[in-house]
Amino acid sequence: MTRFASILITLMFVGFAYGQTPPNGLSTFWLSDADPATADMYDPLLLITAVPLEKLSTVAALQDEFEGLPDVQKKRPYVLDLPAMFLETHKRDSIWNADGRPIKPFVGKFAADNKTEMIAYGRRYRITPAANADVLRLLRNPTGTLPLHRLHSSIGGAERTVHALRLLLVEQAEHQGDDGSTKR
């Protein structure tokens, strides 16, 4: 990656959370419906975080305060400046964009009785780490390999954001060893 591209991506994260870039890079997880009654009805979400999962409950509390503000005081951050975001997927093969917003802010917290599950948007999800190769495959080919009838393009309107995410994850992978440690 060129130095210019690296600087550009870094500048995109300047406003992140506390005014600094994520120190540990991005982490990716699959969130699968944990309710046995509806598990077959919902495809996994891809969660991308710039903060540890443990801090998402703090973010959720801040989001509650933010929602209580009058509209004139709210400033919506750029999606890459968010501590966590998610993409809906179709069987982990493609990005499912039913509402015209392929990348959305994520606000959730660990389930009180289980640190391998999260509660978000009224649902309970099982957390599974996502392999970098799977995430990059999804971001490189968001329409996937399975034929689907779509109302909206997989990443319609978010092409630059998906490209930036892909560049960040590629650069992060280049700087990490096989064991996940940072190369020097």
C-alpha positions, -999 to 999 in steps of 0.1 A, spaced: 0 0 0 13 34 -8 22 59 19 -5 83 6 -32 56 9 -21 47 44 -22 84 54 -56 88 38 -70 58 57 -55 70 90 -71 104 85 -105 87 80 -101 74 116 -89 106 132 -123 113 147 -128 78 160 -143 76 195 -117 95 215 -100 113 187 -74 86 178 -70 57 155 -79 22 169 -47 11 185 -52 -26 180 -67 -24 145 -101 -39 136 -116 -71 149 -142 -91 130 -169 -115 144 -198 -134 131 -230 -129 151 -255 -158 147 -290 -159 161 -288 -177 194 -325 -184 197 -331 -221 186 -367 -212 175 -355 -186 150 -319 -195 143 -327 -208 108 -346 -176 99 -317 -152 103 -284 -152 85 -252 -142 104 -242 -106 108 -206 -95 103 -195 -73 132 -165 -51 127 -152 -34 158 -124 -9 165 -128 -14 203 -127 -46 223 -161 -64 227 -160 -57 264 -162 -19 257 -193 -22 235 -216 -20 266 -201 14 274 -207 25 238 -243 13 242 -248 35 272 -233 65 254 -257 57 224 -287 59 248 -276 93 260 -270 104 223 -305 93 213 -319 115 241 -305 147 226 -325 171 205 -320 165 167 -301 199 164 -274 187 188 -269 154 171 -240 151 146 -240 117 129 -204 104 126 -190 88 94 -195 51 97 -157 43 98 -155 66 128 -179 44 148 -165 20 174 -185 -9 158 -205 -15 127 -222 -45 111 -232 -58 77 -261 -82 72 -250 -113 52 -267 -140 33 -252 -173 45 -218 -155 49 -216 -156 11 -228 -121 3 -238 -88 18 -275 -85 22 -287 -49 18 -325 -50 22 -328 -14 34 -303 5 12 -278 9 41 -253 -20 38 -231 -8 67 -248 1 100 -237 13 134 -236 -15 159 -247 -11 195 -248 -41 217 -235 -57 249 -225 -90 263 -253 -111 276 -253 -110 314 -251 -147 318 -228 -156 289 -197 -139 276 -199 -157 242 -233 -141 234 -243 -105 228 -276 -87 230 -283 -62 202 -314 -48 187 -337 -70 208 -320 -103 197 -295 -126 213 -264 -135 191 -237 -161 195 -202 -146 188 -177 -164 166 -144 -148 155 -144 -142 117 -113 -153 97 -97 -124 80 -97 -143 47 -135 -148 49 -141 -111 56 -118 -100 28 -136 -124 4 -169 -109 14 -157 -74 9 -140 -82 -24 -171 -99 -38 -201 -85 -19 -226 -101 -43 -212 -136 -35 -217 -167 -54 -253 -177 -46 -279 -163 -70 -303 -139 -52 -329 -114 -63 -320 -81 -47 -340 -49 -43 -308 -29 -36 -272 -34 -47 -251 -53 -21 -230 -22 -13 -250 5 -31 -238 39 -19 -211 24 4 -185 15 -23 -158 38 -8 -165 26 27 -162 -11 18 -131 -3 -2 -116 15 28 -125 -14 52 -109 -38 28 -77 -17 26 -76 -15 64 -80 -52 69 -54 -60 42 -29 -36 57 -36 -50 92 -31 -86 79 2 -76 63 15 -63 97 4 -93 118 22 -126 122 6 -159 119 -2 -160 156 -19 -126 155 10 -107 170 22 -74 154 53 -76 131 80 -51 137 
